[in-house]
C-alpha cells in the first residue's frame, strides 16, 4: 500500500513538473513573440491579449479574472468536473505571464521586438510553435489551462454541439474581434495562422508522447524473453499458441504493447537473449488501460 502511494505521488509530481515546464514555454511564446508584435489567437489568453492591446491592462490580470468567472459558472453548472490541475495551471500561468513580461520589459516598460521591426510573420510562427509545444506538454500530463473549453463544456451540456466545434466557434469569434481594435485584416490572418500552427504542434507533441507499438516475437527462448520484458521494461506480456504452417511445429508467440520510446530497450533485450528471434513491430492507433491512455467514454 505504501509503495503504491509513493508511486502515485511520484507520478503526480512528474505531472506537475511537466505542466509547469509546458506553461513556461507557453508564457515565453506570449511575452517574447506575440505581445510585442500585437498578435492574438483564440482562447481566454487571446481575449486577454485583445484587452491588453485596447486598454493596456496587462494580459495576466484579464486572463485570471475571466478564468475565475468561468470556473465559478462551471462549478455551479457542471459540478467539480475540472481537476485540481486545471486550477493549478490557471494560477501558475497567471504568475508566469507576469514574470516573463517583467523580465523582458525595457527601461520604458515596453516589450522589445526581439526579431526586429517588420518580422511580424516570423514572430507569429515562432510564438505559435512555443504555444503549441507548451500546451501539448500540458495536455500530455492530464492538465488544462481552462478557458474556452469551460464555455464549450457548459454549452455542450444544453446543446447538441460537439466540444471541438464549440471551441472552434469561440476561437473564430475571438480572433475576428481583433479587427475592431486594429482595423487591419493582416492581424486577423496572423491570429488564424497562430491557431493553425498551434494545432499542428499540439497534435505532434500529443501523438508523439502517446504513440504506442505492438511487438510479435517468435523465439524458442520465449520464457526468458517474456520474463526480461516483464521485469526490466515493466510491460505486460501475453503468450499465444501458434503453429508454423511449413514446419507444422507448435510455437509460442510473445505479444507486447509498449510505448514507442521503449522499443529500443525491447529490441536489445531480445537480441541479448536470442539473436535469431523473429520480431514484428507495428504502430497501433490507440492503447487504453493500465500503463497507457485512460479510456474516456461519455
N, C-alpha and C positions, 0 to 999 in steps of 0.2 A: 504493500500500500504506500509505504514511504518512498520507495523507488519510483512508483507510478506518479506520485505527487511531484517529485523532483524533475521527472521527465516532462511533465506538463508545464511546470514553472519555467523550465529551460526553453521549451518551445514557445511559450508566451513571451518570454524575454527576447528571444530572437525575432519574434514578430514585431515587437515594439521598436527594437533597434532598426530593423529593416524599414518599417513605416517611417521612422524619423529620418533615415537616410533618403528615402523617396521624397519626403516633404522638403528636405534641404535642396534637392535638385529642382523641385517644383518652384520653390521660393527664389532660387538663383535665376531661373528662367524668367520669372516676372521682373525681379529687381534689376537685373543686368541687361535684359534684352527687350522685353515687351513694354514696360513702363517708360523707359527713356525715349522710345520711338513712338509712343502713344498708339500701341497696337492692343486690341482687345480680342476676346474669344468668348465662348459660351460659358455657362455655369455661373455660380454666385460670384466667383472671383472676377469673371467678365463684367458682371453688373457693378461690382465694387470698383473696377478699373474705369468704367464709364463715369461713375460718380466722381472719381478722383480727377479725371480729365475735365469734367464740367465745373466742379466746385473746389477742388484742391483738398478735399477730405481724404486723408490717407487710406489706402486700399484696405489695410488690415482692420481698420475701425468699421467700415461698411461691411466687410466680409463677416466679421464676428457678429455684428448686430443682426444682419439678415439671417445668418445661420441660427442664431439664438431664437429668433421669431419662428423660423421654420421648424426647429426642434420642438418648440412649445406646442405648435399645432400638431406635429407628428405624434408626440407623446399622448396628446388628448384624443386624437382621431384613430391612430393606429395602435396605440399602446406601446410598451417598451420593446419595439421591434429592432431598433438600432442599438448596436452593441456599444460597450464602453470604448472600444477602439475608435468609433466614429467621433465621440465626444473628445477623446484624447487628440485625434487628428485635427479637429477644429481649433482647439486651444493651442496646440503646437504650431499649426500653420499660421495662426494669428501672430504668435511671437516671432516666428522665423521671417515672415514678410516684413515686420517692423525691423528686425535685427539686420537683415541684409540691405535694406534701404538705408539704414543708419550708417552702415559700413561704407556703402558706395557713394553716398552723397558728397558733393564737393563743398568748398567753403561757402558757396552761395545757397546751399541747401537744395541743389538740384541733382538729379541723377544724370551722370555723364553718359554720352553716347559712345560706348567703348569701341564700336566698329567704325566710327567716323560718321560724318554727315552723308546723307543720301544712300545709306546702307539699310534702308527700312526692310527690304525683302529678305536680306541675309539675316537680319536680326529676327525677323518673323520665323524663318526656318530653324535657326539655332534655338531660339526661345521655345518654339513648339516641340522641338526634339527633347529639350530638357523637361518640359512639362509632361510630355508623353512618357518619357523614361521614368520620371518620378512617380506619376500616377500608376504606371504599370507595376512598379515595385510595391506600392501601397496595396493595390488590388490583389497581387500575388500572396500577400501576407494577411489576407482577410480584413483589410482596412477600407475605409471610405472617408472622403472629405465632406460628406453631407451634401448640401447644395441642392441642385435641381433634381437629384434623384429622390429627394424627400418630396418635392412637389409631384414628381411622377408617381410615387407610391400613393400619395393622397388621392390624386385624380383617378388612378387605376382602381382604387377601392370602390369608386362610384360609377365610373365609366368603363366601357369595354374597349380600352385603348392600351396597347402594349407599352411596357415601360420604356423600351428603346425608342419607339416612335414618339412618345410623350417628351422624352428628354431631347430628341432631335428638334421637335417643335419649339421647345423652350430656348434651345441654343440659337435657332434661326431668328427668333424674335429679339433675343439679346444682342446678337451681332449686328443685325439690321438696324437696331436702335442707335448705334453709334453714328449713323448718318445724321441724326438730329443734332449731334454735337459738332461734328467736323464739316458737314455738308460736302463730304468727299467720298465718292464711291470706292476710291482706292482703299480707304480704311476698312470698308465693309469687306472688300475682296481679301485684304490681308487677314481679317478676322476669320473668314471661312478657310483660308489657307492654313492658318494655325490649327483650326479644328480638324482639318483633313490630315495634316502631318501628325498631330497628336494621336488621332485614331489609329493610324498605321503603326506608330511606335508602341502605343499601348498594346495593340494586338500582338506585335512581335515579341515584346517583353513577356506578356502573359503566356503566350503559346510556347515560347522557348522554355520558360520556367516549368510549365506543366506537361511538356511533351513526354510521352511515355513510349516504351518499346516492349515488344514481346519476343522472347527467345524460345526456340525449339532446339533442344540439344540432344543429339544421338551419340551415346557413348557406352562402352562396356563398363566404364568406371563411373556409372551413374550415381552410385551411392556416395562415393567420395565427393563428386561434383555437387550433388544436392546438399550435402552436409556443409561444404565450404561456402556455397552461396547463402545458405540459411544463417550461418554463424558469422561469416566475415563481411558479407554485404548487407545482411539483415533484411533479406527479401524472402517472401514465401515461395515455396517450390511445390509443384504438382507433378506427380509421375503418372504417365498414361501408358497403357499397354498397346503395343503395336506389333506389326508383322511385316518383315521385308518381303515384297512381292517376288523378287527374283530368288532370294536365298531361302524363302519360306521360314526364316528363323524368327523367333519371338524377340522383340526388343523393347526396351523401356525408353520412353520419350520424356525428357525433362522440360516442363513448361514454366517459364519465369516471366513475370511482369515487373518492369523496373523503370526508374526514371532514366532518361536518355544519358544524363551525366554519369550514371553508374555503369554504362555499357562497357567502358574500358576495363573497369575492375572485374566484371564478369568474364570478359574475354581472357584476361590474364590468368584468372583462376582456372578456367577450363584448360588453357594451354599448358599451365604448370602440371595439371593432373593428367591430362590426356591430349597430347599434341595432335593426335589423329581424329579427334572428335569432329563430328559433323554438326555445324551450327547454322541456324537460320535466324536472322534478326529482321523484324519488320516494325514499322511505326504503327501505332494504334491511335484512333481518333480520340478516345477518352477512356480513362480508367477511374472507376469510382469505388470507394471503400477505404478500409483502414490502410494508412500509409500513402494514399493517393488523394484525389479530389473528393470533397464531400458531395454526396448525392443530394441535390436540392430539387424537390418536386412540389409544385404549388398544390 
